[in-house]
Amino acid sequence: MKRVLPSDRNDWTPEERQDFLNFYAGVLEREAVARSDRQPAFAKNLQSWADEARKEAGSIDLRSPQMELF
């Protein structure tokens, strides 16, 4: 299923942001594997960026904000 996100990242829901970051991390990881033989230094950069994206995705709070009222 093709998914279209709002062009302004400020309009993304926490779920959309987390989904995008996980997708982006996967792209970076695949690219790092593809470049590991010919460009090992760049592959390490790609992997570190993927790690950061996964870390940020994991830190997103998906709980309903309504629960903070109680």
Secondary structure by P-SEA (a helix, b strand, c coil): cccccccccccccaaaaaaaaaaaaaaaaaaaaaaccccaaaaaaaaaaaaaaaaaaaaccccccccccc
